[in-house]
Amino acid sequence: MTPHPILFIDHADALGGAERSLLLLMTFLDRNRWQPHLIAPPGQLAEEAAASGIPVHFQQLPRLRGSSRSLLDLWQRATNISKTAREIEAGFIHSNTIRATAYASLAARLASVPLVWHMRDFWLSESQPAAKWPDRLGKHIFCSAASRVVTNSRAVAQHLPCSDRASVLHNGIDLSHFDLAHAKQDNKAAICNEAGFPPDSPIVGMIGRTRPWKGQETFLQMALQLCEQEPEWRFLIVGGDPFGVHDDYEARLLALGSQPTLADRVHWTGQIADVRPALAAMDLFVHPGAPEPFGLVNIEAMAMARPVVAFAHGGIPEIVLHEETGLLVSPGDTAALAASVSRLLSAPEQSRSMGRAGRIRVEAHFRIERTVNQLEGLYRELVGND
């Protein structure tokens, strides 16, 4: 059997959640049936794809919104993409990000191949736009251009005008990467030593890029409430600015975290490539941000057998089961978030039981093999069941 070439497109040079999910999808595809190719700019995504044996076709995909060159860039880059699609005889194009989809929708038409639109966000902009009509218009255009629409959660599908034909494929992880070997006590000892925490301190943690919607400010407000209740509890914040936004948000967080009550109780790791040791050091994981389209890090925490405390919005309720794998509270209620953390830290056996249930849930529902199997079913519909 000759594998069917697939042309994947992503605009990012760094690795965010969408890019890490894409790498797993491409890596776990059945190479006897499918041959992934990637269009992306030079950077970490392209490097890791190439290291996995995936042919990479370098292409910068400039930002279109607000650019005076947007129409010219769109035409030129879409023409280049369509040329690549014809050269590799791609059966279809699979776009992984919103910017990539803008280019891919035109390129697929120029190359006369189907488009798989993988929608991983609520909006076509980074956050909810003030004016909704451009977002609705763009989604209608992409829905019309796509032969198949894939979303990473039901919450995302509900934001689409073509939600009735969207296939929901929850993100998966390589569970062998989270083999619990990293849950040994020496991981916690290393984190405590680096942070200056007492070795037996309960640790509450979060992971996310330093952006306002990830909730670091809420996490620190929660920590402030908990420190007044239990001074021995400690807090770990994992994440940095991998996409180089360079605004004043991180400075504001550092100022908030440096106040006397928190100064020696909060540790910032910055951006780290491997979050497993940090997750292993946590007694429980908190997701304090705005509604997430999915929230991959919650699955990673559950895979490490850590209970999750989070706001019940976005895609989170599709991942975390309230009172079974963690606790969900009303969105925006920081006091309830703190109370839930306090409840689990005060009941370590219940906390461990929820952690074990989380691991079992990931094994059953969020393995990358399951996600890829569902995706390959959609692919077979496009090319036939040969």
C-alpha positions in Angstrom: 0.0 0.0 0.0 1.3 3.4 -0.9 0.8 5.9 1.9 -1.5 8.9 1.2 0.5 12.2 1.6 -1.1 14.7 4.0 0.0 18.4 4.1 -0.3 19.8 7.6 0.0 23.6 8.1 0.8 25.6 11.2 2.1 29.2 11.4 4.0 28.9 14.7 7.7 28.6 15.2 7.4 27.8 19.0 5.5 25.0 20.8 2.1 25.9 22.3 -0.6 23.4 23.1 -1.9 23.3 19.5 1.6 22.6 18.2 2.3 19.8 20.7 -1.0 18.2 19.8 -0.1 18.4 16.1 3.2 16.8 16.6 1.6 13.9 18.5 -1.0 13.5 15.7 1.6 13.4 13.0 3.9 11.1 14.9 1.2 8.5 15.7 -0.4 8.3 12.3 -0.2 4.9 10.7 2.8 5.5 8.3 1.7 2.5 6.2 -1.4 4.4 5.3 -0.5 8.1 5.7 2.6 10.2 5.0 2.5 13.5 6.9 4.3 16.6 5.6 4.5 19.9 7.4 4.5 23.5 6.3 5.8 25.7 9.1 8.4 28.5 9.6 11.8 27.6 11.0 11.7 27.0 14.7 11.0 24.5 17.4 7.9 23.0 15.8 9.7 22.4 12.5 12.8 21.0 14.3 10.8 18.5 16.3 8.8 17.4 13.3 11.9 16.8 11.3 13.5 14.9 14.2 10.4 12.6 14.0 11.1 11.9 10.3 8.4 14.2 9.0 9.3 16.2 5.9 9.2 19.9 6.6 8.6 22.6 3.9 9.6 25.9 5.4 7.2 28.7 4.9 6.6 31.9 6.8 2.9 32.7 7.3 2.8 36.3 8.2 0.1 37.8 10.4 -2.8 39.0 8.2 -5.0 41.0 10.7 -4.1 44.7 10.5 -1.3 44.2 7.9 -1.2 46.5 4.8 0.2 43.5 2.9 -2.5 41.0 4.0 -4.0 40.4 0.5 -0.6 40.1 -1.2 0.8 37.8 1.6 -2.4 35.7 1.4 -2.1 35.2 -2.3 1.6 34.6 -2.5 1.8 32.2 0.4 -1.4 30.3 -0.5 0.0 29.9 -4.0 3.2 28.5 -2.6 1.3 26.1 -0.4 -0.8 24.9 -3.3 2.3 24.3 -5.3 3.7 22.1 -2.4 0.4 20.2 -2.2 0.6 19.4 -5.9 4.3 18.5 -5.7 3.8 15.9 -2.9 0.5 14.8 -4.4 -1.3 15.6 -1.1 -4.7 13.9 -0.8 -5.8 16.9 1.4 -4.6 19.8 3.5 -5.0 19.8 7.3 -4.7 23.2 8.9 -3.9 23.3 12.6 -4.2 27.0 13.6 -6.5 29.9 12.6 -3.9 31.8 10.7 -2.8 28.6 8.9 -6.5 28.1 8.0 -6.7 31.5 6.3 -3.9 30.5 4.0 -4.9 26.8 3.7 -8.5 27.5 2.7 -7.3 29.4 -0.4 -4.4 27.0 -1.1 -6.8 24.0 -1.0 -9.0 25.7 -3.6 -6.0 26.5 -5.8 -4.7 22.9 -5.5 -8.2 21.4 -5.9 -7.8 19.3 -2.8 -10.0 18.9 0.3 -9.4 20.9 3.4 -9.6 19.6 7.0 -10.0 22.5 9.3 -8.9 21.8 12.9 -10.4 24.4 15.1 -8.8 24.6 18.5 -10.1 28.0 19.7 -13.4 29.7 20.5 -12.6 32.8 18.4 -10.6 33.6 15.3 -8.7 36.1 17.4 -6.6 35.5 20.4 -9.4 36.5 22.8 -13.1 37.3 22.5 -13.5 40.2 20.0 -15.4 43.3 20.8 -17.2 43.1 17.4 -18.6 39.6 16.8 -19.6 39.9 13.1 -16.1 39.6 11.6 -15.6 36.4 13.7 -18.9 35.0 12.5 -18.1 35.9 8.9 -14.7 34.3 9.0 -16.1 31.1 10.6 -18.8 30.9 7.8 -16.0 31.2 5.2 -13.9 28.5 6.8 -16.9 26.2 7.3 -17.7 26.6 3.6 -14.1 26.0 2.5 -13.6 22.8 4.7 -14.5 19.4 3.6 -14.2 18.2 7.2 -14.3 20.3 10.4 -12.6 19.0 13.5 -12.8 20.6 17.0 -10.9 19.7 20.2 -14.0 20.0 22.4 -17.8 20.2 22.3 -17.4 23.7 23.8 -15.5 24.8 20.7 -17.9 23.2 18.3 -20.8 25.1 19.8 -19.1 28.3 18.7 -19.2 27.3 15.0 -22.0 28.0 12.5 -21.4 24.5 11.2 -21.4 22.8 14.6 -23.8 20.2 13.3 -21.1 18.7 11.0 -18.1 19.3 13.3 -16.3 16.1 14.6 -15.2 16.5 18.2 -11.8 14.8 18.7 -10.5 15.5 22.2 -6.7 16.0 22.4 -4.8 13.0 23.4 -1.4 12.5 25.1 1.3 9.8 24.8 0.6 8.1 28.1 3.9 6.2 28.0 5.5 9.7 28.4 3.6 10.0 31.7 4.6 6.6 33.1 4.5 7.8 36.8 8.2 7.2 37.1 8.5 10.9 37.6 6.2 10.8 40.6 9.0 9.7 42.9 9.7 11.7 46.0 13.1 13.0 44.7 11.2 15.2 42.2 9.5 17.0 45.0 12.7 17.3 46.9 14.4 18.9 43.9 11.7 21.4 43.5 11.6 22.2 47.2 15.4 22.7 47.2 15.3 25.0 44.2 12.4 27.0 45.6 13.6 27.1 49.2 10.4 25.3 50.3 10.4 23.0 53.4 10.7 19.5 52.1 7.4 18.3 53.5 5.3 21.3 52.5 2.1 20.6 50.5 2.5 22.2 47.1 -0.3 23.6 44.9 0.7 24.3 41.3 -0.4 25.6 38.0 1.0 25.5 34.5 0.5 28.0 31.6 1.9 30.7 29.4 2.2 34.0 31.2 -0.9 35.5 29.6 -3.9 37.1 31.4 -6.4 34.5 30.4 -4.2 31.7 31.8 -5.1 32.9 35.3 -1.8 33.5 37.1 -3.2 36.6 38.8 -6.2 34.6 40.1 -3.9 31.9 41.2 -1.9 34.4 43.3 -5.1 35.9 44.8 -6.1 32.3 45.7 -2.7 31.7 47.2 -3.0 34.9 49.3 -6.2 33.6 50.8 -4.8 30.2 51.5 -1.6 31.6 53.1 -3.7 33.4 55.6 -5.3 30.1 56.5 -2.4 27.7 56.3 1.1 29.4 56.3 2.9 26.1 55.5 1.3 25.6 52.1 3.4 26.5 49.1 2.6 27.4 45.5 4.4 26.6 42.2 3.8 28.5 38.9 5.2 26.9 35.8 5.3 28.8 32.5 6.9 31.7 30.6 6.5 33.7 27.4 7.5 31.2 24.6 5.9 33.3 21.8 7.7 36.5 22.9 4.8 38.8 23.6 6.9 40.9 25.9 4.3 43.1 27.6 4.0 44.1 31.2 1.9 41.2 32.4 4.8 39.2 33.8 6.1 42.2 35.7 2.7 42.8 37.2 2.6 39.2 38.4 6.0 39.4 39.9 5.0 42.5 41.8 1.9 40.8 43.1 3.9 37.7 44.1 6.6 39.7 45.9 4.3 41.0 48.6 5.4 39.8 52.1 2.7 37.2 52.5 3.6 35.4 49.3 7.3 36.2 48.7 8.7 33.1 50.2 5.7 30.9 49.5 5.5 31.2 45.7 8.1 29.8 43.3 8.2 30.6 39.5 10.0 28.1 37.3 9.7 30.1 34.0 9.2 28.2 30.8 10.4 24.6 31.0 10.4 21.9 28.3 9.4 19.0 30.6 6.6 19.6 33.0 6.5 16.1 34.5 8.9 16.7 37.4 6.9 19.9 38.3 3.6 18.0 38.2 5.1 15.2 40.3 6.1 17.8 42.9 2.5 19.1 43.2 0.0 17.7 45.6 -2.7 19.0 43.5 -3.1 21.0 40.3 -5.2 24.2 39.8 -6.5 25.5 36.5 -7.5 29.1 37.4 -7.8 30.7 33.9 -10.5 32.0 31.5 -12.5 29.4 29.5 -10.2 27.1 27.7 -11.1 25.6 24.3 -9.6 22.3 25.7 -6.9 22.5 28.4 -4.3 19.9 27.6 -2.4 20.5 30.8 -5.3 19.2 32.9 -4.9 15.8 31.1 -1.2 15.9 31.8 -1.8 16.5 35.5 -4.4 13.7 35.6 -2.0 11.4 33.9 0.4 12.1 36.7 -2.3 11.1 39.1 -2.9 14.6 40.4 -6.4 15.9 41.3 -7.5 19.0 39.5 -9.3 22.0 40.9 -10.7 24.3 38.2 -13.4 26.7 37.1 -16.3 24.8 35.4 -16.2 26.5 32.0 -15.0 26.0 28.5 -13.7 22.5 27.7 -12.7 21.7 31.3 -16.0 19.9 32.3 -15.3 17.5 29.4 -12.0 16.6 31.0 -12.4 16.9 34.8 -15.3 15.0 36.5 -16.5 16.9 39.6 -16.1 14.9 42.8 -14.4 12.1 40.9 -11.1 13.4 39.3 -11.2 16.8 41.0 -13.4 19.7 42.0 -15.1 22.2 39.7 -16.3 25.6 41.0 -18.3 28.5 39.6 -16.3 30.5 37.0 -14.6 33.5 38.5 -15.2 32.5 42.2 -11.7 32.7 43.6 -13.0 32.1 47.1 -14.6 28.8 46.0 -11.3 27.9 44.2 -9.4 28.5 47.5 -12.0 26.5 49.5 -11.7 23.5 47.1 -7.9 23.5 47.3 -8.2 23.7 51.1 -10.6 20.8 51.2 -8.4 18.5 49.2 -5.2 19.5 51.0 -7.0 18.8 54.3 -8.1 15.4 53.1 -5.0 13.8 51.5 -6.6 10.3 51.1 -9.5 11.7 49.1 -7.1 13.8 47.1 -5.0 10.8 46.2 -8.1 8.8 45.3 -9.2 11.6 42.9 -5.7 11.5 41.4 -5.9 7.8 40.8 -9.3 8.2 39.2 -7.9 10.9 37.0 -5.1 8.6 35.7 -7.7 5.9 34.9 -9.9 8.5 33.0 -6.9 9.5 30.9 -6.1 5.9 30.1 -9.7 5.4 29.0 -10.5 8.6 27.1 -7.4 10.7 26.4 -4.7 8.5 24.9 -3.3 9.8 21.6 -3.9 6.4 20.0 -7.6 6.9 20.5 -7.6 10.4 19.0 -5.5 9.3 16.0 -7.8 6.4 15.4 -10.8 8.7 15.2 -8.9 11.1 13.0 -7.9 8.4 10.6 -11.5 7.5 10.2 -12.2 11.0 8.9 -9.2 10.7 6.6 -10.5 7.5 5.1 -13.8 9.2 4.3 -11.9 11.8 2.3 -9.7 9.4 0.3 -11.9 6.3 0.3 -11.3 3.1 2.4 -8.5 1.8 0.2 
